[in-house]
């Protein structure tokens, strides 16, 4: 954690944001008293979780594409109505 005065924070705001983005915590003071704290939002571990979800979603979509191509090669096709009907049947 670093502490900076309000004037320095104003003049170096972009640099401070870069540091926060890398995980540092910044405390801003005015006349020697703490008035604000800048922290990363979302926390870095939440960003890693989001990236993992995005990666998993991409893997699932790739698997759907692989299965779709396999079915096409075997001459199997579904209409949108077939898919929606199967979906709705599973909800009963």
C-alpha positions in Angstrom: 0.0 0.0 0.0 1.3 3.5 -0.8 0.1 6.8 0.5 0.0 9.9 -1.7 -1.3 13.4 -1.1 -4.3 14.7 -3.0 -2.2 17.1 -5.2 0.1 14.3 -6.2 -2.8 11.9 -6.8 -4.4 14.5 -9.1 -1.2 15.0 -11.1 -0.3 11.3 -11.3 -3.8 9.8 -11.4 -3.2 7.7 -14.6 0.0 6.2 -13.1 -1.8 5.4 -9.9 -4.6 3.6 -11.7 -2.0 1.5 -13.5 -0.5 0.5 -10.1 -4.0 -0.3 -8.8 -4.7 -2.4 -11.8 -1.6 -4.4 -11.0 -2.9 -5.1 -7.5 -1.5 -2.3 -5.4 -3.7 -0.3 -2.9 -3.4 3.5 -2.9 -4.4 5.7 0.0 -5.0 9.4 -0.7 -4.5 11.9 2.1 -5.4 15.6 2.4 -3.4 17.6 4.9 -2.1 14.4 6.4 -5.5 12.7 7.0 -6.7 9.7 5.0 -9.6 10.6 2.8 -9.8 7.8 0.2 -8.5 4.4 -0.7 -8.3 3.1 -4.3 -8.4 -0.7 -4.8 -8.9 -2.9 -7.7 -12.4 -3.7 -8.7 -13.1 -6.5 -9.4 -10.4 -8.1 -7.3 -7.7 -9.8 -9.3 -8.9 -13.3 -8.4 -12.4 -12.5 -9.7 -10.8 -11.4 -12.9 -9.0 -14.8 -13.1 -12.4 -16.5 -12.5 -14.0 -14.5 -15.3 -11.2 -15.5 -17.7 -11.6 -19.2 -16.7 -15.4 -18.9 -17.4 -14.7 -17.4 -20.8 -12.2 -20.1 -21.6 -14.7 -22.8 -20.5 -17.4 -21.2 -22.6 -15.1 -21.2 -25.6 -14.3 -24.9 -25.1 -18.0 -25.8 -24.8 -18.8 -23.9 -28.0 -16.0 -25.7 -29.8 -17.4 -29.1 -28.6 -20.9 -28.1 -29.9 -19.3 -27.3 -33.3 -17.5 -30.6 -33.4 -20.7 -32.6 -32.6 -22.7 -30.5 -35.1 -20.2 -31.4 -37.8 -20.2 -35.1 -36.8 -24.0 -35.2 -37.1 -23.9 -33.4 -40.4 -21.5 -36.0 -41.8 -23.9 -38.7 -40.7 -26.8 -36.9 -42.4 -28.5 -35.9 -39.2 -30.1 -32.4 -39.1 -32.4 -30.6 -36.7 -34.7 -27.7 -37.3 -35.1 -24.9 -34.8 -38.5 -26.3 -34.0 -37.0 -29.7 -33.3 -34.5 -28.2 -30.9 -37.0 -26.0 -29.1 -39.4 -29.0 -28.8 -36.6 -31.1 -27.2 -35.8 -28.3 -24.9 -39.4 -27.8 -23.8 -39.9 -31.6 -23.4 -37.1 -31.7 -20.9 -38.8 -29.0 -18.8 -41.8 -31.1 -18.0 
